Amino acid sequence: MGSSGFSWKLNDHPKLPKGKTVAMVVLDGWGEAQANQYNCIHIAETPTMDSLKTGAPEKWRLVKAHGKAVGLPTDDDMGNSEVGHNALGAGRIFAQGAKLVDSALETGKIYDGEGFNYIKESFATGTLHLIGLLSDGGVHSRIDQLQLLLKGASERGAKRIRVHILTDGRDCLDGSSVGFVETLENDLVKLREKGIDAQIASGGGRMYVTMDRYENDWEVVKRGWDAQVLGEAPYKFKNAVEAVKKLREIPNISDQYLPPFVIVDDSEKSVGPIVDGDAVVTLNFRADRMVMLASALEYEKFDKFDRVRFPKIRYAGMLQYDGELKLPNKYLVSPPEIDRTSGEYLVKNGVRTFACSETVKFGHVTFFWNGNRSGYFDNKLEEYVEIPSDSGITFNVQPKMKALEIGEKARDAILSRKWDQVRVNLPNSDMVGHTGDINATIVACKAADQAVKMILDAIEQVGGIYVVTADHGNAEDMVKRNKKGEPLLDKNGNIQILTSHTLEPVPVAIGGPGLAPGVRFRTDVPTGGLANVAATVMNLHGFEAPSDYETTLIEVVDK
């Protein structure tokens, strides 16, 4: 006990025994949606998962895995693997994304961090470039965050600043871009009055310039690169307000689809190409539409389009956009500081823990599960096993991935009886789902189901307990839909494939011979989310969860 009275010791659960082996299985990208031909989980042969759903209704339920349930700003924000595993492991909801940026700017903490101090090294002799979506939409970025960063950077030595704007009209009204550009211009005028050379250097509409996602169309990123980095675009203007107004006059052009433009000086030279020695910050806090640009700015080896030149810059993201790829390597706002995770509590209460996945999700079932923390809590009580993922191919080429190898490792760990918790992530439905290959995703879901069977069979043999859940949706809906939910078609009449995560809930199933009689899901936690799983698992290990954890999903009724 510390002086604060804090103790790692968990209270015993009054009704549930200790010492049962608990298998904690996370299916990545496995949501629950209507059965139709675009639901790969429904089409795939998944007898094990089907039996969990139909077997015992009081031992199967859905939980939320997106939006506010995982700490994201709105319920329009789809879940992702990082925030999903944070919630599953932490048992509480921590602010992610925009909320983190707001607090870092409000407290000034952003300026003390490693990321800001890294880009600051360019201020004396180079230009600070800020690239991002200019609106108050709040989904990918917010203009007030840009305004605060401009002020903070200029007060901390940035003498030459160039802003590369992307107009919105998707998360806010079409036509609103003119007002946002005017607002930004007013701020830049004030900076210029203070002797800081600050101006808008380039622009374009978000859907046509820079903000593509899931490697759908690299041409979108290239258009942005040409304007932002090379200072080249089909349209040249002396100021950005005029640029946006004029380009909006082109027939069928809206804010989202503005063509790329650059701002030029009196000698028709671009005012803000990105060159050696400059600093670049991508402003968006949401990852999905920044990660492609981030890879072009960061990677020396890059073959998606011809960059013409690859300037030696100091680059930082507002946040780290991809925790698996560690992209970008430098970022202004750190992930949430998550303390007292369920994994740490359980190990400190003697629960011997084995965790395993393949490379692409190994960090999720360890690092993100443990609150963005590397390494073991106690290497005498834990073992983490990483199976190398296939490399050099896209995952639809080998859709079974390493599911069966993960299943075997988990089975062996369970049968060894050396471990009290055996935790795995099966990545198939997510990683293959992202490729948009429906047939391969069906194969992927079947493979994941086979791995679950191996694990549940082992639990049966040792008299243990299983918890099977997911971190967010993906494979259960592979088509883009209109507001009515009908599949969207492209101009050739083909369906538009959805490669992203979804807003769908995910299943949680419990069972196994070690589950005490009378354990069932409560009916009074209808809005339960991923964060409720941690307390549930602690209960199944025979412990009460800490009082500030999101409530358990289970109860014990006396039969």
N, C-alpha and C positions, 0 to 999 in steps of 0.2 A: 504494500500500500504506500502510495506517495503521500505527501503532506496534504494533497487536495482530497484524499480519501478515495481516489480512483483505484479500482482493482480489476485485474484481468479475469478474476475468478468468476465463472458463470454459475448461477444457481441451478440446482438439479430441477428437471421438469417433474412436477408432482405425479404425473401419470405415465410418463414414457421412459423406458429403460435405456441405459447406456450400453455401449459395447457392440451394437449392431453395425455391420459393414454397410455403408451408404454409398451407392453409386449415383453420382451427380452428372447427368448427361445433358449437354447443350447442343441442340441441332442448330446450326447457323443458318439463318435465312429461311426458317420454317414457320410460316404463319398459317392462320386458319381463314379460309375464304370460301365463297360459294363454289360448289362443284361445277366445273365446266371444262371445255377443252383447253383452256389456257392455264388451268390449275395443275401444275406438274405433279404436285404431291397427291392430288386426287387421282390422276391418271396412272401414276406409277404403282407398281406392286409394292405395297407397304403393309403387309399383314400384321407386323408387330405393332406399329403405331396405330393401325386401325383397331386392333384388339384392345389397346389401352383406352381408346375413345368409346368403344361400344361395350367394353367389359363391365365397368363399375362406374356408374354416373357420379357417385359421390367421391370418386377418386380421380376425376378428370375435370379440368376447367380451363377457361381462357383468362389471360392477364394482358394488360396493356404493355406495349413495348416501344412506344413512340411518344413524342411530344413531352408534355409536362411530367408524365409518369417517369421519364428518365432524365429530367432536368433541362430539357430543351425549352426554348421560349414559348412556343405555341403548339397546339395540337395539329397544326398543319406540317410540323417537322417530323419527317420519318425517322425512325430509330436507326442506329448504326451499331456496329459490333463493339466499338470502344465504350460508348455510353451504356450500352446494354450490359456488358460484362462488369462495368463499374457498378451499376445498380444491383446486379445479381450478387456481387461479392460484398458490397458495402452495406446493404440492408437499409440504406437511407438514400434520399434523393439529393444529389448535389447539383448546384448550378453548372450548366455546361454552355458553351457557345457564347451568345450575345451577353448573357448575364455576367459571365466572367470578365469580358472586355469592359463592360460598364464599370464594374467595381475596380478593375485595374486602372482605368482612366480617372475615376472619381478619387481614388486614394493616392494617385500618382505613382503607384507601385510599378506601373508599366515602364517608367523611366529608370527604375533601379535595376531592371532585369538584364540578364545576359544578352537577350536579343536586341534590345534598344542600344545597349552599350556597344554591341558589335556594329550596327549600322552607323552609329554616331562617329565611328572612326573615319567615315567618309565625309563628314560635314565640312572639315577645314578646306579641302581642295575639290571635293566632288559635289554632285547634285543629289538631293533626296527625291526619288520618284515614288509617288503614291498611286497605285493602280487599284480600282475597285468600282463597285456598283454605286451609283450616285442617286440615292433616294431615301425616303424614310420608311420604306417597306418593312424593314425589320426581319426579313427572312434570310437574306444573305449579308446584309450590311445596313448601316444607318448613317445618314449624313452627319448627325450630331457627333458621332464617334470620329469621323474624319475631321470635323471642325476642331474638336478637342486635341486631336493628334497634331494638326497643323500648328495650333497655338503652342502646344508642349514642345514640339520639335524646334520651332523657331526660337523659343525661349532658351533652348538648350544647344544653340550653336549652328542650327541649319541655316545657311545663308542663301542657298539657291534651291528652290523647291519646284518640282513639276508634278502636276496632277494629271493622270490619264483616266478620263471618266468613261464609264459605261452607263448608258441611259437605260432606264427600267421600263415602266409601263406594263409590267406583268404583276408585280407585287404592289402596285399602286396604279393610279389612273393613267391611261395613255394621255400624253400631252403635258403631264406634270413635270416632265424633264426640264422644260424651259425655266420654270420657277426654281428648280434645284440648282441649275447652272447659274442663274442670277444670284442666288444666295451665296454660292461658292465664290463667284466673281467678287462680290462685295467684301467677303473675308480676305481674298487675295489682294484687293486694292488696299485694305488696311495694313496688310503685311508689307506691301511695297512702300507705303508711306513711312514705315519704320525702317526702310532701307534693306528689306529682304526681297531678293529677286524671286518672286513667287507667281507662277502662272499655270494655266491649263495648257497642256502640250498636245493632247490628242483625245480622240473620243470615238464612240460607235455604240450601236445598240446591242444590248446584252446577248440576244439570241443569234446575232450575226457576227459579233466581234468578241473574242476571248472566252465567253462563259459557256462553252460546250461542256458536256459531262459524259462520263463512261466511255470516252474515246469514240463517241458517236461520229464526229466530223472534225478532224484536225485542221481543216481549212479555216474553221471559225477561229481557232487559236492563232493560226498563221496570220490572218488579217490583222488581229490585234498586235502580234509580234512586229509585223511590218511597220505599223503606225507608231507603236510605243518604243520599240528598240531601234528600228532603222530610220524612223522619222519619215516613212513613205506611205502615202495613201492616195486614193483616187481624187479625194476632195481636199482643197487647201483653203483655209480661212484665216483672217486676221484676229478674230475673236470667237470664243466658243458659243456665246449666246446667239450670235448671227449664224454660226454653223448649224446649231440645232434647229433654229427657226427655218432656215433655208432648206435643209435636208428633209424636214417634215413636210415641205410642200411637194416633194416628189410623190406621184400617184402611188397608192398602196403602201406607203412607208409609214411605220408607226415607231414610237420610242424604242420598242424592243429590237426593231430591225433597221435602225439607222445605219447607213453605210459608214465605213471608217473614214475619219478625217484627221488631218494634222493642222496645228496652228503654226503659221509661218510669220517671220519678221518682214520688214520692208524690202529685204533683198530676196524674198521668197524662200528663205531657208527655214527648215523646221526648228522650232524653238526648244525642243526637248527630247532629242534622241537619247537613248541610254548608252553610255560609253564606259570604257574601263575606269575603275576608280569610283563609280557612282554607287549609291545605296538604293535598294528597291524594297518597298513594302507592299504586299498585296493585302488590301484592307478587309476583304470579306471575312466574316467569322465562320460562315458555313462552308464546308469543305467541298461539296460535290462539284461545284462549278469553278473552283480555283485550282484543283489538283493538277489539271492538264497544263495550265500555264506554269504552275510551280515546277513541274518536271522540266519544262523547257528552260526556265530560268536557272535551275539548279544543276541539271545533269550535264556533265561534259560529253558523255556518250549519249547520243540522241538521234533517232532516225525517223521521227514522225513527219517532219517537214524540213526543208532546207532553211536553217536559221540565218544563213549568209554570214553573220558574225555572231560570236558567243562572247559578249563582253565579260571581263573579269570584274564582277560586282560583289557587293555585300548584300545578300538577299535574306529577308526574314518575312515569314507570314504573320498575319495578325495572331493566328493560332497555328499549331501543327495540324496539317490537314489530313495526314494519313499516319496513324500510329504504327502500322505494320511496316510501311516503307520508311518511316522516320522522315517524312517529307512535309514541309522543308525542315532541314536540319536545325535552322535557327527560327525562333518565333518570339513575338513580343509578349504574349500572354500565356502563362503556363496552364496546363490542365488543372482541374480542381485539386485542392489538397484534401485527400480523403484519408481519414484516420480510422482506427478501431474497426477494421474490416472483419467480416465473419471468419475469413481464413486465419487471420492472426489470433482472434479469440479462440478458435477451436484448437489450433496448434498449442496455444498457451494453456489449454485445458487438457492437453494430452492426446488430442485426436491426431493420429498418424495419417498424413495426407499424401496421396499420390495424384499427380496431374499430368495429363498427356494430350497432345494434339500434334498435327503436322505443322511445318514451319509457318504457313500463312495465318494460322490461328493460335499458335503456341503462346504468343504474347497475350492473347485474350484470356486464356484459361489460367494464366499465371500473373503477368504484370498488371493487366487491367482489372482482373478479378481481385487482386490484392491492393487496389487503390492506387494504381500507377506507380507501383513500387517493384523494383527488381530484386531478384534473389530470394533466398529462403528466410523464413522467420526462425527456423531451427533445423539445421541440416541433419540432425539426428532423427528428426521425426517426419521429414519431408523428402520426396523425390519427384522431380519434374523431368519428363521425358519428351524430347522433341524428335519427331520423325521427319526427315527431310522431305519437303514437297517436291513434286516434279518441277523441273525448271526448263526454260527454253521452249515450252509449249503453252498454248492457251488451255485452260482447264477443261474445255469441252472435248478436247482430243482424248483425254484420259479421265472421263467424268467420275469414275469410281474413286479417283484420287487415292488417298491413303486410309480410307474409311475402315477397311478390313484389318489393316495393320494396327490402327488405333484400337479397334475392337479387340484384337488379340492381346495387345499390351494391357488393356483394361481388364480383360478376362483373367490373364495370368496374375495381375496384381491382386484381383479379388480372391482368386483361388489360393494365392500364397498365404492369405490371412494375416499378412504383415501390415495391412492398411485399414484404417477405420473409414476414411473417405477416399473414393476413387473418382476423380473428376476429369471429364473429357469434353472436348469440342469436336464435333463432326462437321467439317466445313462445306460439305458437298453442295447442299441446296443453295448456299449463298454464292460460292465462288463460281460454280457452273451457271447458276441463275444469272449472274452478271454478264455472262457471255451472250445471253439472249438466244442461245441454242436450245429450243424447246425439247427436241428429242434427247439431247445429251443431258438436259436437266432431269428428265424422267429417269434416265439411267442413274443419275447422281442420287436422286431421292431413294431409289431402290437400294443402292449400296449403303446409304446411311441407315436405312431401316434394318438391313442385315447386320450392321455393326451393333445397333441397339439390341437386336435379338441375342447376339453373342454375350453382351454385357448382362442382360436380364437373365439369361440361362445360368451365368456364373453366380449371380445374386441368389437365384433359386437354390443352387447347390450349397451356398454357405449360410443360408437362412437370413439373408440380408434384406435391405430396403432399397428401392430405386426412386429417384426423382428425375423425370425426363421433361425438359423444357426447351425453349429456344430464346434467341436474343433479339430477334426482329423478324419481320416477314420479308420474303423475296420470291421464292419458287412457286408460291401459291397463286400468283397472278403475274402472267408474263405478257400482258397486253396493255397498251395505253388506252384509257377510257375517257369518254366525254362526261359532262356533268350528270347525265342520266345513267352512267355506268355502262354505256354501250361501247364496244371496241371501236377505236379510231382507225380509219383507213388512210393510207397514203394516196398520192395522186394516181397511182397505178391500180388502186383498189386492193392492195395488200394490207394486212393488218400491221399496225405499228407496234413493234416489239417493245416491251417494257423491261429494261435491264436493271432497274433500280430496286432499292428496298421499297417497302410499302408501309401503309399506316395500319395494317391488319394486326389484330391481337395474336398472341401465341399460346399454345397449349402448355399446361403443367399437368403431369400425371404422377401419381404416387402409387406404390404397391410393393409387393414382395413378401415372402413368408415371414420376414422379421417385423413387418408392420403390426403394431399392437392392435388387437381387436378394438373396434369402436373408433378408430381414427378415420376421419372423413374431412372433406373440405367444408369450411364454414359457409353459410349462406349470407352472412352479414358483412362480407367484404366485396361487394359487387364491383367496385372500381379498382380492385387490386391490380398491381403492376409488378414488373420484374423485381423491384426492391423488396416486395413482400416475400420473395422466395428465400431470402437469407434466414429470416427468423424461422421459417418453416423447416429448413434444413437443420438448423440448430436444435429445434425441438426433436427432430427424428434422431439426432445424436444423443438425445436425453437431457438437453439443457434448455433453460429458459433464455430467450434472447434479451439483450440489453433493453432497458425501458424506452430508449429513444429510437429504436429500430422501427421501421414500418411493420405493422402487425402481422402475425403469422396467418397463414391461409387455412390452417387445420385446427380441429378441435377433437377431443376424445369424448365420445358419448358412452356411458355405461350401458353395455348390452344387457 
